[in-house]
Amino acid sequence: MKNGQCYFYDMSDKLTKIQELKDLVEKFKNERDWGHHHTPKNLAISISLEAAELMEHFQWGDWKEENREEIKKELADIIIYCLSFASSNNIDVAEAVKAKMEHNAKKYPVSLFNKNRDSSADYIRIKKAYRAKKL
């Protein structure tokens, strides 16, 4: 606690570093002695389960503003488990995202997308072509 506040204070995307979030998750986990449960397998399963809980909000319809707070909680659960997975496996999240975006830029170059057409059709066409080259 700091100034009578929990250690979850004053955080926003514009001000918070990924390492701060990783530290926050680790502190919470360590205070409860949950580390022995956080194997790569268990964390990967937890990420998938939380993602399924997020999908439930869209299962029988589209986005509903009245579900916004619940959806934010489900997203937070996914991110928390991802950060815990990254910490437990010594993965630098920023480096991993940057490397994957560079890979994606090569896999899906802007020049292959026709901006006047359905981008999902472009995605499927380009993905099939990419897979054909890989085989």
Salt bridges, closest charged atoms under 4 A:
GLU26 OE1 - LYS29 NZ 2.87
GLU31 OE2 - LYS27 NZ 2.79
GLU31 OE1 - ARG32 NH1 3.35
GLU65 OE2 - ARG68 NE 3.82
GLU69 OE2 - LYS72 NZ 3.31
GLU70 OE2 - LYS73 NZ 3.46
GLU102 OE2 - LYS98 NZ 3.76
ASP122 OD1 - ARG117 NH2 2.41
ASP122 OD1 - ARG125 NH2 2.96
